Amino acid sequence: MLKNMTRARLIQVWFAAVALVVVAGVALGAAITVGTGTMLVALCLVPPAIVLMVWPAARTATIAEVLHDTDSSR
């Protein structure tokens, strides 16, 4: 399942999970203060930003493939 997971889908799942935590917290009577709101925003935005920076968007050629053309027929 994780091999077919795209970046966009993973970020959607993350936002849904954070939204469920917020809703559960409000439903159970958690106090929503400025500090709590700040932490929730950080919790919601930082991991997707890291995923976007780290997860490769597309396969890029390696240095060896650039130096030695892999498609050449010798």
N, C-alpha and C positions, 0 to 999 in steps of 0.2 A: 504494500500500500504506500509506503513512504517513498519508494522509487518513482512512483507516478505523481507525487505531490509537487505542485508548482509553487513558486513563490507567492503568487497572488492568492492561491487557495489557502496556503499556510497562514498568511496574514489575515484573511477573512476568518479563519477558525480562531485565530488568536483574539481578534476583536470581539467575536461572539463569546468566547470564554471570559474575557474581561467584563463584558456587559452582563453576563450571568452572575459573576461575582458581585458586581455592583448592585444588581437587582436583589440578590440574596441578602446582601448586607443591609440594604434599605428595608427589605421585608422583615428582617430580624431585629430591626431597631437600632442599627449602628448610627452613631453620631457622624454626620457629614460636616466636617470643618474644612477650613482652607488648607490645612496641612494634609488632611485625608484626601481632599480633591487633588492636590498637587501630586501626592504619591500615586493616585490612581491614573492621572494623566501620564506620569513618567512610566508607570507599569504598562500602560497601553501603547505608548509611542516608541519607547527605546528598543524593545526587542524586535519589532518589525523593521526599524531603521537598521539594526545590526544585520538582520536577515537580508535586507536589500543590498547592503555593502558586501557581505561575505559570500552569499550564494551566487554561483556563476550564472549569468543570464544565458549565455550560449557557449558552446564549445569553441574555444580559441585554439589556434595552432600553437604547438610547442616550439621551442627554439630549434630542436632537432628537425622538426618538420619544415620549418622555414629554411634552415640551412641546406637540408637534403630533401629536395622535392620528392614527396612520397608518391606522387602520382606519375612520376616519370617511368617510362618503360624502357629499360636498357637491356 
